[in-house]
Amino acid sequence: MRLDKFLKVSRLIKRRTLAKEVADQGRILINGKTAKASSEVNVGDELEIRFGQRLMTVKIEKLQETTRKEDADSMYTVMKDERINQEN
């Protein structure tokens, strides 16, 4: 499954276009490697997503084409969710 579609279906990011923008900015890593929106993800992969001041690491548990809102969080397990300080 494509990274941008997984992020939308799992509801980690609300819209696929936003998921594509975040990936194109180099803010998502798959197993430690910078990912594009079109990158393939598989069960067991670890995603590291940077949302502004937050760094979230999740492990993919299952892939589904569609899911209900209540079941979306079963697609991944949050490994880490931490605040980061950006020094400018």
BELWOLIN-V645658 format. One record per backbone hydrogen bond with DSSP energy under -1.0 kcal/mol. CO is the residue of the C=O (numbers start at 1). NH is the residue of the N-H. E is the energy in kcal/mol with one decimal. If there is no record, write none. Layout:
co | nh | e
CO | NH | E
CO | NH | E
//
This chain:
co | nh | e
1 | 41 | -2.8
2 | 6 | -2.3
3 | 7 | -2.5
4 | 8 | -1.6
5 | 9 | -3.0
6 | 10 | -2.7
7 | 12 | -1.3
7 | 13 | -1.9
15 | 19 | -2.1
16 | 20 | -2.3
17 | 21 | -2.0
18 | 22 | -2.5
19 | 23 | -2.2
20 | 24 | -2.7
21 | 25 | -1.3
22 | 27 | -1.8
23 | 26 | -1.9
27 | 50 | -2.3
28 | 35 | -2.4
29 | 48 | -2.4
30 | 33 | -1.8
33 | 30 | -3.0
36 | 39 | -1.6
37 | 4 | -1.9
39 | 3 | -2.2
42 | 45 | -2.0
45 | 60 | -2.7
46 | 31 | -3.1
47 | 58 | -2.5
48 | 29 | -2.3
49 | 56 | -2.9
51 | 54 | -2.8
53 | 84 | -3.3
54 | 51 | -2.1
55 | 82 | -2.4
56 | 49 | -3.2
57 | 79 | -3.0
57 | 80 | -1.7
58 | 47 | -2.9
59 | 77 | -2.2
60 | 44 | -2.6
71 | 74 | -1.6
72 | 75 | -1.7
75 | 61 | -2.6
75 | 62 | -1.5
77 | 59 | -2.7
80 | 57 | -2.9
82 | 55 | -3.0
//
